[in-house]
Amino acid sequence: MAAGIVSESFYSKVERGVHAIDAETLIEFCWFIILMLLAFLHKLIISHLLDHFLS
């Protein structure tokens, strides 16, 4: 989850409430999650379309 945005150690501390993240970092996480969701939905839709047209 934190890859390329913050270190694993920092991310762990954020999860435990030891550190806070700034707005810019939070936005980066949000974009990462959105992109992962879009990639998942894309694969799901393509798979569904292939199943539909091949059956």
N, CA, C and O atoms as a GROMACS GRO file, in nm:
protein
  220
    1MET      N    1   0.082  -0.120   0.000
    1MET     CA    2   0.000   0.000   0.000
    1MET      C    3   0.087   0.126   0.000
    1MET      O    4   0.057   0.222  -0.070
    2ALA      N    5   0.191   0.124   0.077
    2ALA     CA    6   0.272   0.245   0.092
    2ALA      C    7   0.383   0.257  -0.014
    2ALA      O    8   0.448   0.361  -0.024
    3ALA      N    9   0.402   0.152  -0.090
    3ALA     CA   10   0.513   0.149  -0.185
    3ALA      C   11   0.516   0.271  -0.276
    3ALA      O   12   0.418   0.303  -0.343
    4GLY      N   13   0.629   0.338  -0.276
    4GLY     CA   14   0.646   0.453  -0.362
    4GLY      C   15   0.587   0.583  -0.307
    4GLY      O   16   0.606   0.689  -0.366
    5ILE      N   17   0.517   0.575  -0.195
    5ILE     CA   18   0.457   0.696  -0.137
    5ILE      C   19   0.528   0.731  -0.006
    5ILE      O   20   0.579   0.842   0.008
    6VAL      N   21   0.530   0.639   0.087
    6VAL     CA   22   0.603   0.656   0.213
    6VAL      C   23   0.669   0.522   0.246
    6VAL      O   24   0.636   0.420   0.185
    7SER      N   25   0.760   0.522   0.341
    7SER     CA   26   0.825   0.397   0.380
    7SER      C   27   0.726   0.309   0.457
    7SER      O   28   0.629   0.358   0.515
    8GLU      N   29   0.754   0.179   0.458
    8GLU     CA   30   0.667   0.086   0.532
    8GLU      C   31   0.666   0.121   0.680
    8GLU      O   32   0.563   0.112   0.747
    9SER      N   33   0.782   0.160   0.731
    9SER     CA   34   0.793   0.195   0.872
    9SER      C   35   0.705   0.316   0.905
    9SER      O   36   0.635   0.317   1.006
   10PHE      N   37   0.710   0.418   0.820
   10PHE     CA   38   0.628   0.537   0.842
   10PHE      C   39   0.480   0.502   0.833
   10PHE      O   40   0.400   0.546   0.916
   11TYR      N   41   0.444   0.423   0.732
   11TYR     CA   42   0.304   0.382   0.713
   11TYR      C   43   0.253   0.306   0.835
   11TYR      O   44   0.140   0.327   0.880
   12SER      N   45   0.337   0.218   0.889
   12SER     CA   46   0.300   0.142   1.008
   12SER      C   47   0.273   0.237   1.125
   12SER      O   48   0.178   0.217   1.201
   13LYS      N   49   0.356   0.338   1.139
   13LYS     CA   50   0.338   0.435   1.248
   13LYS      C   51   0.210   0.517   1.229
   13LYS      O   52   0.145   0.554   1.326
   14VAL      N   53   0.176   0.546   1.104
   14VAL     CA   54   0.050   0.618   1.076
   14VAL      C   55  -0.068   0.530   1.117
   14VAL      O   56  -0.162   0.578   1.180
   15GLU      N   57  -0.062   0.400   1.080
   15GLU     CA   58  -0.170   0.308   1.117
   15GLU      C   59  -0.188   0.298   1.268
   15GLU      O   60  -0.300   0.284   1.317
   16ARG      N   61  -0.078   0.306   1.342
   16ARG     CA   62  -0.084   0.294   1.488
   16ARG      C   63  -0.111   0.428   1.556
   16ARG      O   64  -0.124   0.433   1.678
   17GLY      N   65  -0.120   0.535   1.479
   17GLY     CA   66  -0.149   0.666   1.537
   17GLY      C   67  -0.028   0.738   1.594
   17GLY      O   68  -0.042   0.837   1.666
   18VAL      N   69   0.093   0.687   1.562
   18VAL     CA   70   0.215   0.749   1.612
   18VAL      C   71   0.250   0.873   1.529
   18VAL      O   72   0.294   0.975   1.582
   19HIS      N   73   0.229   0.864   1.398
   19HIS     CA   74   0.254   0.976   1.306
   19HIS      C   75   0.125   1.009   1.233
   19HIS      O   76   0.034   0.926   1.222
   20ALA      N   77   0.119   1.130   1.183
   20ALA     CA   78   0.009   1.172   1.096
   20ALA      C   79   0.067   1.196   0.956
   20ALA      O   80   0.187   1.218   0.941
   21ILE      N   81  -0.019   1.192   0.856
   21ILE     CA   82   0.026   1.223   0.721
   21ILE      C   83  -0.032   1.357   0.679
   21ILE      O   84  -0.137   1.399   0.727
   22ASP      N   85   0.037   1.422   0.589
   22ASP     CA   86  -0.012   1.551   0.542
   22ASP      C   87  -0.114   1.531   0.430
   22ASP      O   88  -0.131   1.420   0.379
   23ALA      N   89  -0.180   1.637   0.392
   23ALA     CA   90  -0.286   1.630   0.291
   23ALA      C   91  -0.233   1.579   0.158
   23ALA      O   92  -0.300   1.502   0.090
   24GLU      N   93  -0.114   1.622   0.120
   24GLU     CA   94  -0.058   1.580  -0.009
   24GLU      C   95  -0.036   1.428  -0.013
   24GLU      O   96  -0.067   1.364  -0.113
   25THR      N   97   0.015   1.373   0.095
   25THR     CA   98   0.037   1.228   0.102
   25THR      C   99  -0.096   1.154   0.103
   25THR      O  100  -0.109   1.050   0.039
   26LEU      N  101  -0.194   1.206   0.175
   26LEU     CA  102  -0.326   1.145   0.176
   26LEU      C  103  -0.386   1.142   0.036
   26LEU      O  104  -0.446   1.043  -0.004
   27ILE      N  105  -0.370   1.250  -0.037
   27ILE     CA  106  -0.420   1.255  -0.175
   27ILE      C  107  -0.349   1.152  -0.262
   27ILE      O  108  -0.412   1.087  -0.345
   28GLU      N  109  -0.218   1.136  -0.243
   28GLU     CA  110  -0.145   1.033  -0.318
   28GLU      C  111  -0.201   0.894  -0.288
   28GLU      O  112  -0.219   0.814  -0.380
   29PHE      N  113  -0.228   0.864  -0.161
   29PHE     CA  114  -0.288   0.735  -0.125
   29PHE      C  115  -0.424   0.719  -0.193
   29PHE      O  116  -0.455   0.612  -0.246
   30CYS      N  117  -0.504   0.823  -0.191
   30CYS     CA  118  -0.637   0.817  -0.253
   30CYS      C  119  -0.626   0.788  -0.402
   30CYS      O  120  -0.700   0.704  -0.455
   31TRP      N  121  -0.535   0.857  -0.471
   31TRP     CA  122  -0.516   0.832  -0.614
   31TRP      C  123  -0.471   0.688  -0.638
   31TRP      O  124  -0.517   0.623  -0.732
   32PHE      N  125  -0.380   0.639  -0.553
   32PHE     CA  126  -0.334   0.501  -0.567
   32PHE      C  127  -0.450   0.404  -0.554
   32PHE      O  128  -0.463   0.311  -0.634
   33ILE      N  129  -0.535   0.425  -0.454
   33ILE     CA  130  -0.650   0.336  -0.432
   33ILE      C  131  -0.746   0.344  -0.551
   33ILE      O  132  -0.797   0.242  -0.597
   34ILE      N  133  -0.771   0.464  -0.599
   34ILE     CA  134  -0.860   0.482  -0.715
   34ILE      C  135  -0.805   0.408  -0.837
   34ILE      O  136  -0.879   0.340  -0.907
   35LEU      N  137  -0.674   0.423  -0.862
   35LEU     CA  138  -0.614   0.356  -0.977
   35LEU      C  139  -0.620   0.205  -0.963
   35LEU      O  140  -0.645   0.135  -1.061
   36MET      N  141  -0.597   0.153  -0.843
   36MET     CA  142  -0.606   0.009  -0.822
   36MET      C  143  -0.749  -0.041  -0.843
   36MET      O  144  -0.770  -0.147  -0.901
   37LEU      N  145  -0.846   0.036  -0.796
   37LEU     CA  146  -0.986   0.000  -0.814
   37LEU      C  147  -1.023   0.000  -0.962
   37LEU      O  148  -1.092  -0.091  -1.010
   38LEU      N  149  -0.978   0.101  -1.035
   38LEU     CA  150  -1.006   0.107  -1.179
   38LEU      C  151  -0.942  -0.010  -1.253
   38LEU      O  152  -1.003  -0.067  -1.344
   39ALA      N  153  -0.820  -0.046  -1.216
   39ALA     CA  154  -0.753  -0.160  -1.279
   39ALA      C  155  -0.830  -0.289  -1.251
   39ALA      O  156  -0.846  -0.372  -1.340
   40PHE      N  157  -0.877  -0.305  -1.128
   40PHE     CA  158  -0.956  -0.423  -1.092
   40PHE      C  159  -1.085  -0.429  -1.172
   40PHE      O  160  -1.120  -0.533  -1.228
   41LEU      N  161  -1.156  -0.316  -1.177
   41LEU     CA  162  -1.282  -0.312  -1.251
   41LEU      C  163  -1.260  -0.337  -1.400
   41LEU      O  164  -1.342  -0.403  -1.464
   42HIS      N  165  -1.152  -0.284  -1.454
   42HIS     CA  166  -1.120  -0.306  -1.595
   42HIS      C  167  -1.104  -0.455  -1.623
   42HIS      O  168  -1.161  -0.508  -1.718
   43LYS      N  169  -1.026  -0.523  -1.538
   43LYS     CA  170  -1.005  -0.668  -1.556
   43LYS      C  171  -1.136  -0.744  -1.541
   43LYS      O  172  -1.162  -0.838  -1.616
   44LEU      N  173  -1.217  -0.704  -1.446
   44LEU     CA  174  -1.345  -0.769  -1.424
   44LEU      C  175  -1.437  -0.753  -1.544
   44LEU      O  176  -1.499  -0.850  -1.588
   45ILE      N  177  -1.445  -0.634  -1.597
   45ILE     CA  178  -1.531  -0.607  -1.713
   45ILE      C  179  -1.481  -0.682  -1.835
   45ILE      O  180  -1.561  -0.744  -1.906
   46ILE      N  181  -1.351  -0.679  -1.860
   46ILE     CA  182  -1.294  -0.751  -1.975
   46ILE      C  183  -1.323  -0.900  -1.961
   46ILE      O  184  -1.361  -0.966  -2.058
   47SER      N  185  -1.303  -0.954  -1.842
   47SER     CA  186  -1.330  -1.096  -1.818
   47SER      C  187  -1.476  -1.128  -1.844
   47SER      O  188  -1.508  -1.229  -1.907
   48HIS      N  189  -1.565  -1.044  -1.794
   48HIS     CA  190  -1.709  -1.065  -1.814
   48HIS      C  191  -1.744  -1.059  -1.962
   48HIS      O  192  -1.822  -1.142  -2.011
   49LEU      N  193  -1.689  -0.962  -2.034
   49LEU     CA  194  -1.718  -0.950  -2.177
   49LEU      C  195  -1.666  -1.070  -2.254
   49LEU      O  196  -1.734  -1.122  -2.343
   50LEU      N  197  -1.546  -1.115  -2.221
   50LEU     CA  198  -1.491  -1.233  -2.288
   50LEU      C  199  -1.577  -1.356  -2.262
   50LEU      O  200  -1.606  -1.433  -2.354
   51ASP      N  201  -1.618  -1.375  -2.138
   51ASP     CA  202  -1.705  -1.488  -2.104
   51ASP      C  203  -1.836  -1.480  -2.182
   51ASP      O  204  -1.886  -1.581  -2.231
   52HIS      N  205  -1.891  -1.361  -2.193
   52HIS     CA  206  -2.019  -1.341  -2.261
   52HIS      C  207  -2.007  -1.372  -2.410
   52HIS      O  208  -2.093  -1.441  -2.466
   53PHE      N  209  -1.902  -1.322  -2.474
   53PHE     CA  210  -1.888  -1.339  -2.618
   53PHE      C  211  -1.834  -1.475  -2.657
   53PHE      O  212  -1.855  -1.518  -2.771
   54LEU      N  213  -1.765  -1.543  -2.569
   54LEU     CA  214  -1.707  -1.672  -2.602
   54LEU      C  215  -1.799  -1.789  -2.566
   54LEU      O  216  -1.770  -1.903  -2.601
   55SER      N  217  -1.909  -1.760  -2.495
   55SER     CA  218  -1.998  -1.870  -2.459
   55SER      C  219  -2.120  -1.874  -2.546
   55SER      O  220  -2.205  -1.961  -2.529
   0.00000   0.00000   0.00000
